[in-house]
Amino acid sequence: MKMLITLIGLVLILEGLPYVASPEAMQRWLKQLAEMRPDTLRIIGAFAMVAGFFLCFLAQKSGLLG
């Protein structure tokens, strides 16, 4: 449970960083994102999920991260 809470905290830090570092650029990017077609967003989201699952699998099954 401690690891899960730590990971959620890390995700929140990484998600919030662009908004703190450059809020104007994030507003422009979000406007562009709102104009994208839903199927394009779905493909990008699916790719991100697969990449995330692969990284989690790699971290758990390989000896790379300790």
Secondary structure as UniProt FT lines:
FT   HELIX           2..21
FT   HELIX           23..34
FT   HELIX           38..61
FT   TURN            64..65
//
